[in-house]
Amino acid sequence: MNRLRIAFESHTVHHYDLTTLRQEQLAFELRESKRAIEAMLGSRVTKVAYPSGMYNGRVIAQAREAGYLGGWKKGGGPVTPRDDPYRLPRIRVRGCTTISDFKKKVWSRVEVLRTRGLAELA
């Protein structure tokens, strides 16, 4: 998949709620996950998906310090230029999610943007 240019990003080492961790454990979860993926694939990891979408200002600051350029939170739909790079919407996909279900999740966000007059951002 990596050879096909599919991007791999971080989801931390143990998928703990990052907002509850002590500073040194938080730093380890972010840093070690990034390091391991980069070493295995030989490509740069630039984003983290916060486990269960849980984050706060301290988590964002530590993600920046670990070298991430952005983070994925709860809440789905397309990313727009107005989105904070450390609070990007993500769509949860499970093993049972069909392509039809996925499309519905994405397009529901597009429709919300259109109704708010932000269609050009979708």
C-alpha positions in Angstrom: 0.0 0.0 0.0 2.9 2.4 0.8 4.3 1.8 -2.7 0.9 2.8 -4.1 1.2 6.1 -2.3 -1.4 5.4 0.3 -0.4 7.6 3.3 0.0 6.1 6.7 -0.3 8.3 9.8 -0.1 7.9 13.5 -2.8 6.7 16.0 -0.3 6.5 18.9 1.3 3.4 20.4 -1.5 2.2 22.8 -4.5 4.2 21.7 -5.0 5.7 25.2 -7.1 8.8 25.8 -4.3 11.3 25.4 -6.0 14.0 27.5 -5.5 11.8 30.6 -1.8 11.0 30.3 1.1 12.5 32.2 3.4 14.6 30.1 6.2 12.1 29.6 3.7 9.3 28.7 1.9 11.6 26.3 5.2 12.6 24.6 6.2 8.9 24.3 2.8 7.9 22.7 3.1 10.6 20.1 6.8 10.4 19.4 7.3 6.6 19.4 4.3 5.9 17.1 5.6 8.5 14.6 9.2 7.1 14.8 8.2 3.5 14.4 6.0 4.1 11.3 8.6 6.3 9.7 11.3 3.7 10.3 9.2 0.9 8.9 7.9 2.6 5.8 10.7 5.1 5.1 8.2 7.9 4.6 7.3 10.9 6.8 4.4 10.8 9.2 2.8 14.3 9.5 -0.6 13.7 11.1 -2.0 12.0 14.2 -5.5 10.6 14.7 -6.3 11.3 18.3 -7.6 8.0 19.8 -11.4 8.2 20.2 -11.1 11.8 19.0 -10.0 13.0 22.4 -7.6 16.0 22.5 -7.1 19.3 24.3 -4.6 22.2 24.1 -1.9 20.2 25.9 -2.2 17.3 23.4 -2.1 19.7 20.4 1.0 21.4 21.8 2.7 18.0 22.4 1.8 16.9 18.9 3.4 20.0 17.4 6.5 19.4 19.5 6.7 15.7 18.3 6.8 17.0 14.7 3.2 16.5 13.6 1.7 19.1 11.2 -1.9 18.3 12.1 -4.3 16.0 13.9 -7.6 14.3 13.2 -10.5 14.6 15.7 -14.0 13.2 16.0 -16.5 14.4 13.5 -16.5 13.6 9.8 -16.6 15.2 6.4 -14.3 16.9 4.0 -11.4 19.1 5.2 -11.8 22.8 4.3 -9.2 25.6 4.1 -10.8 27.1 7.3 -10.2 24.0 9.4 -7.5 24.2 12.1 -4.8 21.7 11.0 -4.7 20.2 14.5 -8.5 19.8 14.6 -9.3 18.2 11.3 -12.5 16.3 10.8 -12.3 12.6 10.3 -14.7 9.9 9.2 -14.8 6.8 11.3 -14.6 3.7 9.1 -15.1 0.3 10.6 -14.7 -3.2 9.0 -18.5 -3.2 8.3 -18.5 0.3 6.7 -19.5 -0.1 3.0 -18.4 2.3 0.3 -22.1 3.5 0.2 -22.0 4.3 3.9 -18.7 6.1 3.5 -20.0 8.3 0.7 -23.1 9.2 2.8 -20.9 10.2 5.7 -18.7 12.5 3.4 -21.6 14.0 1.5 -23.6 14.8 4.7 -20.8 17.2 5.7 -20.7 18.7 2.1 -24.5 19.4 2.4 -24.0 21.1 5.8 -21.3 23.3 4.2 -23.6 24.2 1.3 -26.5 25.2 3.6 -24.1 27.5 5.4 -23.0 29.1 2.2 -19.6 27.5 2.3 -20.0 25.2 -0.7 -16.8 26.6 -2.3 -14.9 25.1 0.7 -16.3 21.6 0.2 
